[in-house]
Amino acid sequence: MVGSSSGAFIAAFAYCRVCPREALRLAWRLVLEHGILERPAGLLGVWGAIVRCWLEALLPPDAAERCNRGGLQVVATELPGLRVVTFTGFRSKQDLIQVLCASAHVPFVMDLTPAARYRGAALFDGTFRYLLQGCGSGLVPGHPVDLSRGTNGGKSAGGCAGANGGGPLLAGPHAGGAQVLVLDPRADGALRQSWRLVDCLRALTVEGASGIMARGSAYGATLGMEAVLPGLQQLG
């Protein structure tokens, strides 16, 4: 699987069999422990540290090995050229957490810095080109750099697969002839009308986050995945 930002978290959680409800409960506990609801700035400046603590608690000790076996690819945006890069071959749990945080780094919001450092590169949120271009640029598997072999940089990921106007897009063949399923959450009209990107910066209640998860599940049920990929196997 390939993922950027929160999508990279979800992919890693799938390979590590992390329960989504457990992840939500822990996130809410950390919000309360850090007094986010009482902070005038909310998550601003402290979000990155909370995310790292969250990942440390949720991922198992062998998280890197599990993700490497599964073929996880984490997408990020590189500064200064805004190049989309992918990474794989994670050396340890801490190495995996570091690249996940880099892929989800929102400049100046996570920890008041413009970029996260990973393997000598300045990186930020991997969905930047996706939001800018209106398509899944960089999310179609290409030939990512294997950092377990000591390479410091990233290699450009696959190009734009095309905008998804109303459901799953089969873009392929890619990566050895296999077709690639690209899901665009903006194709969910109900979610788009009721949720904005800026809302992610606001402290959520458990009920609010559960509602978002429920809407996502309902949208997934409408896609008829079994008709699109008859051989799709469920992870966990």
N, C-alpha and C positions, 0 to 999 in steps of 0.2 A: 504494500500500500504506500501511497504517496500522500503527504499532508503538509499544510502550512498553517502556522498560527495555531488556533484551537483545533484545527483539523489534524495537525501533527500530534497533538495530545490524544485525540480520539483514536488515531491509528496506533499509537504506542499503548494506550489503555487496552485496545483490542488484543494486541499480541501478548500483553501481560495479564489479561483477564481481570482487569480492574472493573469493579461494579460501578456503573454510572451513579446510582443512588448513594453509594458510599462516598464517591467523589463529591457529590453535592453536599452531603451532610458535613464532610470535613471542611469544605470551602466555607460553609456558613459558620462553623465553629471558629475558624480562623478569623473571619470577619468580626465576630464578637470579641474574640481574644485580643485583637489589635485595635478595638474601639473604633472601627471604621464608621459606624453609624453616628458617632459623636464628632468625628473630624470634619471641620469645615470644608476641607479639600477632598474628603472621601478617600478614594484609593490613590489619588495623585501622589506620586513619589514613593509610595510604599508597596504598590501593587506587585512589583517584580520580586521583592523579598518574600511576599506572601505566596506567590506562585511557586517559587523555588521550595519553600517549606512544604507546600501542598504536594508537589511532585515527589519530594523526598519521602513523604509519609505513604503515598499511594503506590509507588512503583516498588516491585520486589527487588531483592539484591541482585538477581540475575536478569534485570530488565534489559540491559544491553545485549546479552546473549540471545534472549528471546526475540528482540527486535531484529537483530542481525539474521537469525534463522528465518524470520518471516520476510526479510527484505525491505524493512522500513526505509523510506526515503523522506528526509525532512527538507522542506523548501524554505529558503530565506531570500531576502533582497540585500544585495551588497552595495555598500557605499565606497566611493562616491559615484560610481557609474550606473547605479540602479540595475545591475545585472541580476537576473534570477539564477540562483545556484541551488544545487541539491547536495545533500550529505548523507552518507551511510557508513557502515563499518564502524560502529561506536565502540570505544575502547573500554568503557566502564559505565556504571549507572550514573556517576557524576558527569561523565562526558555526554551521555544522552540527555541529562537534565539541562546541561549547558546549551546544547544546540536547540532543544525544545524552547528554552527561554529566549534564545536569539531569534528563532522563527516567529515568536509571538511578541517581540519587543516593539512597543508603541513609543516612538521617540518622545522623550521628556515626560512621559506619563508613568512608565514603569518605575524608573529610578532617577528621573531628572537628567538623564543623559541621552544624547542623540542616537546612539547605537550600542549594541552589545558586541563584545569581543568573543570570537570563537576561532581558534586555530589561526590567529594572526589577522583575521578579517574583521572588518566593521560591518555588522549586519543589523537589519531590522525586519519588521513584519513581512513574512513571505507572501501575504495577500495583496501587497501594494499594487503590483502590476495587474493583478486580477481585478481589483477595484477600478484601476485607472483605465484599463482597456476593455472591460466588460466581458472578459472571457477567462478561461482557466489557464492562462499563460504560465508555463513552468510546472504545471501539475500533471502533465502527461509525461510518464516516465521516460527518461532519456538514458544517459550513461553517467550516473553520479560519481563523484570522487569517493574513493574508499579511504577514509581517514585512518583506518586501522593499519594501513600500509605506510603511514608517515607523511602523506601529502598534506601541505598546509593550506592549499586553496580549494576552491570549488570549480566545478566544470558546469558550463551552461546547461540548463535543463531543457526539456523539449519545448517547442514553440507553442503558440496559441492554438488551442484545439477548436476554437469557434465558440460563439456565444450560445448559451443554452436557453432557448426561448420558452420551453415548457415542459421540462422533464429531463430524464437521463439522456446523455449523449454518448453514443458509442463511437469513440474516436480511435481509429486504428487502420491497419495493424501497426502496432508499436512494440518495442521491447521484445524482439525475438518472434514477431508475428502475432502476438496475442493482442486481442482487442482490449481497449481501455474504457472503463465506464467513468464518465465525468459527471458529477452531480453538482448543480448550481443552486444554492439555497435561494437565490433571488427569483427562481422560477416558481417558488411557493408564494402565490399572490396574497394569501391570507397572512402569512408571516411578514411579508414586505409591508403590508398596510398597518400592521399592529406593532411593529418593532423596528427601531432605527438603530444604526450603528452607534450613535452617541449614547444610547441607553446602556451600552455595555460598560460605560464609565460610571454608572450609578450603582450604588449598593442595592442588591436585590434581596428580597425575602426568599425563603425556601419555597414558599408557595408560588412566587413569581417565576423563579427558575424552573420549578417543576412544570409550570404551565408552558414555558418555552419548549422544554423537553417533550411534553405531550403533543404540542403542535408539530414538532419535528417528526415524531413517530407517526402522527396521523398523515402527514404529507408523504412520508415514506411508504405508507400503506397504499396510497393512491397511485404509486408509480408502477405497480405490477411488476416488481422486480423478477418474479419467477418467470415471467414471459420474456424479459429482456435477457437474462442470463440463466438459462436452465440449470447450468452446472454450478451456480453460486453456492459456496459452502459457508456456513456460519462459523465465525470465530468465537470460541468459548461456548 
